[in-house]
């Protein structure tokens, strides 16, 4: 992965506008840290292969970045994004890594389903 280039990311989002996509969205603040500290509140989110078509997608910020996508019925929003790549399958993979390089958020878009 490389640091996000917001202009290229925006162009990529614009190219995906109106297409039926599969979304993977995952967040974690250290789900495995609670075994070391019982008072640590572990929180996270995981969705995979949710289908959506967005009407408008925008990247904002100065790094870390946030991406918002408007659909017919609502919105999808991800923040804390630092890196990205488009893989050989054409899937757009955004990620947010903390100062230690640990994954905090993954936000991925694909025209085909992600593996289970």
Backbone as CSV, one residue per row, in Angstrom:
resi,resn,N_x,N_y,N_z,CA_x,CA_y,CA_z,C_x,C_y,C_z
1,UNK,0.848,-1.183,0.000,0.000,0.000,0.000,0.888,1.239,0.000
2,UNK,0.321,2.314,-0.523,1.020,3.593,-0.569,0.169,4.642,0.132
3,UNK,0.786,5.741,0.561,-0.015,6.828,1.132,-1.075,7.300,0.133
4,UNK,-2.217,7.657,0.651,-3.331,8.096,-0.205,-2.962,9.365,-0.955
5,UNK,-3.178,9.352,-2.243,-3.125,10.539,-3.090,-4.582,10.969,-3.252
6,UNK,-4.998,12.043,-2.581,-6.432,12.381,-2.584,-7.010,12.663,-3.963
7,UNK,-6.228,13.242,-4.872,-6.745,13.523,-6.210,-6.991,12.223,-6.979
8,UNK,-6.053,11.277,-6.879,-6.221,9.997,-7.562,-7.343,9.183,-6.912
9,UNK,-7.440,9.250,-5.595,-8.512,8.536,-4.900,-9.872,9.096,-5.301
10,UNK,-9.973,10.431,-5.421,-11.236,11.039,-5.827,-11.601,10.622,-7.239
11,UNK,-10.611,10.578,-8.134,-10.883,10.133,-9.504,-11.376,8.688,-9.506
12,UNK,-10.771,7.853,-8.696,-11.186,6.451,-8.600,-12.611,6.350,-8.083
13,UNK,-12.944,7.106,-7.035,-14.314,7.106,-6.519,-15.289,7.578,-7.589
14,UNK,-14.927,8.619,-8.314,-15.805,9.135,-9.375,-16.024,8.091,-10.465
15,UNK,-14.986,7.322,-10.787,-15.111,6.267,-11.798,-16.042,5.137,-11.342
16,UNK,-16.161,4.931,-10.036,-17.011,3.862,-9.489,-18.457,4.309,-9.257
17,UNK,-18.697,5.583,-9.348,-20.040,6.126,-9.122,-21.057,5.453,-10.045
18,UNK,-22.178,5.027,-9.455,-23.250,4.425,-10.218,-23.099,2.930,-10.479
19,UNK,-21.965,2.346,-10.095,-21.755,0.911,-10.288,-22.192,0.155,-9.034
20,UNK,-22.706,-1.052,-9.230,-23.042,-1.887,-8.085,-21.739,-2.452,-7.519
21,UNK,-21.477,-2.160,-6.259,-20.224,-2.546,-5.621,-20.467,-3.438,-4.417
22,UNK,-19.423,-4.163,-4.065,-19.384,-4.903,-2.813,-18.459,-4.122,-1.878
23,UNK,-18.869,-4.005,-0.635,-18.125,-3.209,0.338,-17.641,-4.102,1.473
24,UNK,-16.406,-3.866,1.853,-15.855,-4.441,3.079,-15.458,-3.251,3.948
25,UNK,-15.949,-3.215,5.181,-15.614,-2.157,6.130,-15.343,-2.807,7.471
26,UNK,-14.162,-2.533,7.987,-13.741,-3.155,9.246,-12.978,-2.121,10.063
27,UNK,-13.320,-2.004,11.323,-12.584,-1.128,12.225,-12.211,-1.906,13.472
28,UNK,-11.133,-1.477,14.094,-10.739,-2.046,15.377,-9.905,-1.029,16.130
29,UNK,-10.081,-1.016,17.431,-9.211,-0.180,18.254,-8.328,-1.059,19.132
30,UNK,-8.129,-2.266,18.699,-7.297,-3.185,19.447,-8.124,-4.207,20.188
31,UNK,-8.937,-4.921,19.464,-9.866,-5.874,20.074,-9.168,-6.861,20.997
32,UNK,-7.903,-7.135,20.742,-7.191,-8.114,21.546,-6.497,-7.475,22.749
33,UNK,-6.593,-6.147,22.880,-5.926,-5.466,23.997,-6.670,-5.633,25.312
34,UNK,-7.948,-5.949,25.286,-8.726,-6.032,26.522,-8.265,-7.185,27.414
35,UNK,-7.588,-8.188,26.854,-7.091,-9.266,27.713,-5.903,-8.808,28.557
36,UNK,-5.249,-7.712,28.169,-4.144,-7.144,28.942,-4.626,-6.119,29.957
37,UNK,-5.765,-5.484,29.650,-6.291,-4.426,30.518,-7.801,-4.573,30.555
38,UNK,-8.318,-5.079,31.648,-9.745,-5.352,31.768,-10.601,-4.093,31.640
39,UNK,-10.046,-2.917,31.905,-10.841,-1.679,31.821,-10.877,-1.106,30.404
40,UNK,-10.088,-1.672,29.482,-10.033,-1.193,28.099,-11.318,-1.577,27.366
41,UNK,-11.979,-0.596,26.808,-13.188,-0.859,26.027,-12.791,-1.189,24.595
42,UNK,-13.034,-2.408,24.202,-12.745,-2.841,22.848,-13.971,-2.569,21.974
43,UNK,-13.751,-1.915,20.829,-14.846,-1.623,19.907,-14.385,-1.910,18.486
44,UNK,-15.316,-2.351,17.660,-14.968,-2.622,16.275,-16.212,-2.802,15.431
45,UNK,-16.009,-2.848,14.126,-17.083,-3.036,13.157,-16.567,-3.972,12.069
46,UNK,-17.456,-4.821,11.552,-17.079,-5.688,10.447,-18.304,-5.928,9.576
47,UNK,-18.215,-5.535,8.318,-19.209,-5.897,7.307,-18.440,-6.355,6.078
48,UNK,-18.989,-7.314,5.366,-18.296,-7.817,4.174,-19.332,-8.193,3.122
49,UNK,-19.065,-7.787,1.911,-19.896,-8.093,0.754,-21.304,-7.524,0.856
50,UNK,-21.420,-6.370,1.474,-22.667,-5.622,1.430,-22.687,-4.898,0.088
51,UNK,-23.778,-5.033,-0.644,-23.860,-4.412,-1.964,-24.443,-3.019,-1.857
52,UNK,-23.869,-2.117,-2.632,-24.429,-0.772,-2.716,-24.019,-0.120,-4.019
53,UNK,-24.796,0.850,-4.393,-24.483,1.717,-5.521,-24.528,3.135,-4.971
54,UNK,-23.448,3.872,-5.141,-23.460,5.215,-4.562,-23.674,6.284,-5.620
55,UNK,-24.341,7.349,-5.177,-24.650,8.476,-6.047,-23.528,9.498,-6.067
56,UNK,-22.818,9.591,-4.935,-21.746,10.556,-4.799,-20.743,10.006,-3.798
57,UNK,-19.474,10.068,-4.123,-18.416,9.640,-3.216,-17.343,10.704,-3.158
58,UNK,-16.934,11.053,-1.943,-15.987,12.152,-1.769,-14.932,11.796,-0.736
59,UNK,-13.690,12.162,-1.025,-12.622,12.042,-0.050,-12.301,13.439,0.467
60,UNK,-12.117,13.558,1.774,-11.861,14.858,2.412,-10.735,14.707,3.426
61,UNK,-10.177,15.837,3.801,-9.161,15.881,4.840,-7.780,16.130,4.275
62,UNK,-6.825,16.181,5.211,-5.430,16.431,4.851,-4.540,15.276,5.286
63,UNK,-5.150,14.170,5.672,-4.439,12.991,6.125,-4.351,12.972,7.644
64,UNK,-4.887,11.957,8.261,-5.681,10.902,7.676,-6.937,11.443,6.987
65,UNK,-7.441,10.677,6.042,-8.566,11.103,5.210,-9.865,10.448,5.652
66,UNK,-10.947,10.997,5.165,-12.268,10.399,5.360,-12.948,10.307,4.003
67,UNK,-13.753,9.256,3.854,-14.515,9.049,2.623,-15.973,8.900,2.994
68,UNK,-16.817,9.651,2.306,-18.254,9.538,2.469,-18.883,9.187,1.135
69,UNK,-19.850,8.287,1.204,-20.550,7.866,-0.007,-22.047,7.973,0.240
70,UNK,-22.720,8.714,-0.625,-24.176,8.857,-0.544,-24.828,7.800,-1.423
71,UNK,-25.782,7.057,-0.838,-26.563,6.086,-1.599,-27.997,6.606,-1.691
72,UNK,-28.858,5.883,-2.380,-30.260,6.295,-2.478,-30.932,6.355,-1.111
73,UNK,-30.553,5.444,-0.228,-31.233,5.336,1.059,-30.448,5.875,2.239
74,UNK,-29.199,6.225,2.062,-28.417,6.691,3.201,-26.968,6.935,2.836
75,UNK,-26.096,6.701,3.803,-24.688,7.044,3.656,-23.789,5.951,4.207
76,UNK,-22.573,5.894,3.683,-21.481,5.101,4.236,-20.337,6.074,4.447
77,UNK,-19.686,5.957,5.596,-18.646,6.907,5.973,-17.502,6.161,6.649
78,UNK,-16.284,6.480,6.283,-15.103,5.892,6.915,-14.076,7.005,7.128
79,UNK,-13.437,7.016,8.284,-12.407,8.019,8.541,-11.170,7.360,9.133
80,UNK,-10.070,8.092,9.103,-8.806,7.570,9.602,-8.011,6.828,8.547
81,UNK,-8.302,7.090,7.278,-7.664,6.381,6.166,-6.319,7.023,5.825
82,UNK,-5.300,6.197,5.695,-3.947,6.697,5.441,-3.314,6.142,4.169
83,UNK,-3.697,4.940,3.774,-3.030,4.247,2.671,-4.054,3.635,1.723
84,UNK,-3.592,3.296,0.518,-4.497,2.675,-0.446,-3.734,1.977,-1.554
85,UNK,-4.461,1.150,-2.275,-3.952,0.562,-3.517,-5.133,0.000,-4.291
86,UNK,-4.916,-0.187,-5.563,-5.851,-0.912,-6.413,-5.133,-2.205,-6.774
87,UNK,-5.718,-3.341,-6.383,-5.029,-4.612,-6.600,-5.245,-5.133,-8.023
88,UNK,-4.682,-6.301,-8.315,-4.748,-6.885,-9.660,-6.170,-7.209,-10.090
89,UNK,-7.076,-7.397,-9.120,-8.482,-7.680,-9.426,-9.290,-6.404,-9.633
90,UNK,-8.657,-5.238,-9.511,-9.354,-3.971,-9.661,-10.073,-3.527,-8.397
91,UNK,-9.851,-4.212,-7.287,-10.470,-3.829,-6.018,-9.728,-2.635,-5.438
92,UNK,-10.486,-1.690,-4.909,-9.907,-0.484,-4.319,-9.833,-0.706,-2.816
93,UNK,-8.623,-0.717,-2.299,-8.383,-1.046,-0.902,-7.840,0.175,-0.175
94,UNK,-8.626,0.711,0.754,-8.185,1.805,1.611,-7.925,1.228,2.997
95,UNK,-6.954,1.776,3.701,-6.674,1.337,5.061,-6.211,2.532,5.882
96,UNK,-6.378,2.412,7.170,-5.858,3.399,8.105,-4.951,2.687,9.088
97,UNK,-3.702,3.119,9.139,-2.719,2.524,10.043,-2.314,3.561,11.090
98,UNK,-2.131,3.095,12.333,-1.712,4.011,13.393,-0.206,4.262,13.307
99,UNK,0.327,5.040,14.253,1.743,5.417,14.207,2.685,4.219,14.316
100,UNK,2.169,3.097,14.851,2.964,1.873,14.952,2.757,0.942,13.764
101,UNK,1.954,1.369,12.770,1.702,0.560,11.591,0.596,-0.459,11.758
102,UNK,-0.109,-0.411,12.882,-1.199,-1.358,13.115,-2.465,-0.894,12.399
103,UNK,-3.193,-1.849,11.843,-4.422,-1.549,11.124,-5.510,-1.075,12.083
104,UNK,-6.123,0.057,11.790,-7.241,0.583,12.578,-8.549,0.516,11.793
105,UNK,-8.457,0.647,10.452,-9.650,0.616,9.618,-9.289,0.082,8.232
106,UNK,-10.194,-0.706,7.681,-10.093,-1.163,6.290,-11.409,-0.817,5.610
107,UNK,-11.326,-0.192,4.456,-12.503,0.187,3.670,-12.202,-0.209,2.236
108,UNK,-12.936,-1.200,1.719,-12.612,-1.772,0.423,-13.836,-1.814,-0.473
109,UNK,-13.616,-1.556,-1.762,-14.686,-1.516,-2.756,-14.317,-2.433,-3.921
110,UNK,-15.307,-3.210,-4.392,-15.040,-4.154,-5.470,-16.294,-4.355,-6.311
111,UNK,-16.103,-4.578,-7.595,-17.232,-4.908,-8.467,-17.578,-6.387,-8.378
112,UNK,-16.735,-7.181,-7.744,-17.004,-8.605,-7.516,-16.900,-8.876,-6.014
113,UNK,-17.577,-9.927,-5.541,-17.542,-10.199,-4.104,-16.138,-10.490,-3.594
114,UNK,-15.890,-10.102,-2.346,-14.655,-10.461,-1.672,-14.775,-11.917,-1.195
115,UNK,-13.667,-12.622,-1.073,-13.736,-14.002,-0.560,-14.297,-14.016,0.862
116,UNK,-14.988,-15.103,1.202,-15.505,-15.246,2.566,-14.386,-15.508,3.524
